[in-house]
Structure formats: structure tokens, C-alpha cells
Amino acid sequence: MSRGKFASTTILYTIAAVVSLAGLLDALYLTIEHLQGRSVRCTVTSGCSEVLGSSYAVLGGVPLAAVGAIAYFLVFSLATLIAFGRTRLKNFLAVIVALMCATSLWLLYVQAFVLKAFCQYCLLSAVLSLTLGVIVVVNRIMNKGV
């Protein structure tokens, strides 16, 4: 890999690591609140209780936010390793990010058309997941899949 491609990969995946940390904090907050049985208050939107209290917020008895926290932690770890030169992990990271983006799009649909309510923390997670998707695509375009 040329020095320019390595530099762009390092920068993009460092940004991805920071973005995933923000997602991890968001998901951990929601997971902790869910496990402690506390209601999350929205300050920007008004639908947090409806969204986070719905059946869509749990997957097999596990808070969906906990699954998100695991995904964000994986992305953080992989992006950090890639930024330090372990570029063989890019495809694995791309698969995880693609799954996160698909899940975010599905959950946006659920909020908009099924629940007709929006959770600001869920919206933040969707923005962060989609940002990670853009980073992965931009890196692939810049480095032609390297």
C-alpha cells in the first residue's frame, strides 16, 4: 500500500474509531437505563418512552441497545487495528458496518411508520451507523477496495 493510501486509511479509520466510541456511549447509556428499569427522557424529541418501551427495543429478552453496544465496540476495535496497519480486517469491519446500517434503516422505518414516534438516542445511533457506512465506502472508493 502506498504511503498516501496508508495515510488516508489511517485518518478515515481513526475517525471511524471516534464515531464508534460515540455510538458505544449512546448504546451503553440506553442499555444501563433499560436494565435498571428507568425511563429515558427525551429533550429534543418526545417519543423516547414509546420507542424504548416497545417490543422492538428488545431482541430475545436482550435490550437492542446492548447488541448495539457490542457492535460499536467491535467497530471501535477493528477500526483502531486497521488505523494501525491491520488492513486485512477491513472486510470484516465492512460486514459489521453494513449490518449496522441495515438495522438502523429498519429501525428508522419502525419509528416512522410503525410506532410513529422517534427517540433522539436512537436517531443519534442511526446517524452514527450511517456515518460509519459512509466512511467504509469512501475508503473503498479512495483505495479501490484495498
C-alpha positions in Angstrom: 0.0 0.0 0.0 1.4 3.4 -0.9 2.1 6.0 1.7 -0.8 8.2 0.5 -3.3 5.3 0.7 -2.0 4.3 4.1 -2.4 7.9 5.4 -5.9 8.2 4.1 -6.8 4.8 5.6 -5.3 5.8 8.9 -7.3 9.1 9.0 -10.6 7.6 7.9 -10.4 4.7 10.3 -9.3 6.9 13.2 -12.4 9.0 12.5 -14.4 5.7 12.4 -13.0 4.7 15.8 -14.1 8.1 17.3 -17.5 7.8 15.7 -17.9 4.3 17.1 -17.0 5.5 20.6 -19.8 8.0 20.5 -22.1 5.2 19.4 -20.8 3.0 22.2 -21.5 5.6 24.8 -25.0 6.2 23.5 -25.8 2.4 23.4 -24.3 1.8 26.9 -26.4 4.6 28.3 -29.6 3.1 26.8 -28.6 -0.4 27.9 -27.9 0.7 31.5 -31.2 2.7 31.7 -33.1 -0.3 30.3 -31.6 -2.8 32.7 -32.2 -0.6 35.7 -35.9 -0.2 34.6 -35.6 3.6 34.2 -37.4 5.6 31.6 -35.2 7.7 29.3 -36.3 11.3 28.9 -36.1 12.9 25.5 -35.1 16.6 25.4 -35.2 17.0 21.6 -37.9 14.6 20.5 -40.9 13.3 22.5 -41.1 9.6 21.7 -38.3 8.0 23.7 -40.7 6.2 26.0 -42.8 4.8 23.2 -39.8 3.7 21.2 -37.7 2.3 24.0 -40.7 0.7 25.7 -41.8 -1.1 22.5 -41.3 -4.7 21.7 -38.8 -3.5 19.0 -36.4 -2.4 21.7 -35.7 -6.0 22.9 -34.3 -8.9 20.9 -34.8 -12.3 22.6 -35.0 -10.7 26.0 -31.8 -8.7 25.4 -32.0 -4.9 25.1 -31.3 -4.0 21.4 -29.1 -1.2 22.8 -26.8 -3.9 24.3 -26.5 -5.5 20.8 -25.7 -2.1 19.5 -23.0 -1.6 22.2 -21.4 -4.8 21.2 -21.4 -3.8 17.6 -20.0 -0.4 18.3 -17.3 -1.9 20.5 -16.4 -4.3 17.6 -16.2 -1.4 15.2 -14.1 0.6 17.5 -11.7 -2.3 18.0 -11.4 -3.1 14.3 -11.2 0.5 13.2 -8.3 1.1 15.6 -6.5 -2.0 14.4 -7.0 -1.0 10.8 -5.7 2.5 11.6 -2.6 0.9 12.9 -2.0 -1.1 9.8 -4.0 -4.3 10.2 -5.8 -3.7 6.8 -6.8 -7.3 6.4 -9.6 -6.6 8.9 -11.3 -4.2 6.5 -13.7 -6.7 5.0 -14.8 -7.9 8.5 -15.4 -4.3 9.5 -17.3 -3.6 6.3 -19.7 -6.5 7.0 -20.4 -5.4 10.6 -21.0 -1.8 9.5 -23.3 -3.0 6.7 -25.3 -4.9 9.2 -25.5 -1.9 11.5 -26.6 0.4 8.6 -29.3 -2.1 7.5 -30.5 -2.4 11.1 -30.6 1.4 11.5 -32.6 1.8 8.4 -35.1 -0.9 9.5 -35.4 0.8 12.9 -35.9 4.2 11.4 -38.7 2.7 9.3 -40.2 1.2 12.5 -40.0 4.5 14.3 -41.5 6.5 11.4 -44.2 4.1 10.2 -45.0 1.6 12.9 -44.5 3.4 16.2 -45.0 6.9 14.8 -42.6 8.1 17.5 -38.9 9.0 17.5 -36.2 8.5 20.1 -33.4 11.0 20.0 -30.8 8.5 21.2 -31.9 6.0 18.5 -31.7 8.7 15.9 -28.2 9.5 17.1 -27.3 5.9 16.7 -28.7 5.8 13.2 -26.7 8.8 12.2 -23.5 7.3 13.7 -24.1 3.9 12.0 -24.7 5.6 8.6 -21.7 7.8 9.1 -19.6 4.6 9.7 -21.1 3.2 6.4 -20.0 6.4 4.5 -16.5 6.1 6.0 -16.2 2.5 4.8 -17.5 3.3 1.3 -15.3 6.4 1.0 -12.2 4.4 2.0 -13.1 1.7 -0.6 -13.5 4.2 -3.3 -10.3 6.1 -2.4 -8.3 2.9 -2.2 -10.2 0.9 -4.8 -11.0 -1.9 -2.4 -7.5 -2.2 -1.0 
